[in-house]
């Protein structure tokens, strides 16, 4: 494996420190032969894990939490020597072995031979518009599509990722507005044609939902023998269908107002900010 060419970057923050033991248990159990350097990007907390040999923690305590995501990501990427980065989130806790049919060395070789490839997503892409097959596994995303940039697992050309981060954004703003910036770039983004070929296997949406644990985490914690105080976060409970319909009916006027207001005002402002280089 291209140990010096690829690094793994876990984007997190101190507020999700209780996920870290579980995340790395997933790595050591489901990707036991991983020899890539791993970097944990957080604010000020320190961390070590004896099962993860090549782990470094990069902190950026100088940035305030409310405006730190993009700045911290830039700060961390600039410290990584590897030209390619696999970007992950801390709640992508692996539940099954990685897909051995996907060869990361081969993907790097493709990116070395074609400098216009900006990212190859290793997880099924939120957009279903992968309309230009590259091979039997991957296809090219259209020039204009939603979530052209996404925090789903991907093998990034580090320089391209850096250019796609403005520094003022949070993850949601980055996926929505900087994706539109990527529409005007020459780089290509590739994604899996179907979810059966995902390189990583984890609960859809991760083990955290709106700041709370998803129920799937209980069995994972037992399997990996990780002690977690679930009461601190509590559990995320998705509403049933009837509850969702009722909520829509109840909030329909308010939701329409918010949608129109966003479209006419905030959308224009954010586009003017995030579409700039």
Secondary structure, 3 states (H helix, E strand, C coil): CCCCCEEEEEECCHHHHHHHHHHHHHHHHHCCCCCCEEEEEECCCCCCCCCCCCEEEEECCCCCHHHCHHHHHHHHHCCCCCCEEEEEECCCCEEECCCCCCCHHHHHHHHHHCCCEEEEECCCCCCCCEEEECCCCEEEECCCCCCCCCCCCEEEEHHHHHHCCCCCCCHHHHHHHHHHHHCCCCCEEEEECCHHHCCCEECCCCCEECCEECCHHHHHHHHHCCCCCHHHHCECCCCCHHHHHHHHHHHHHHHHHHHHHHHHHHHHHHHHHHCCC
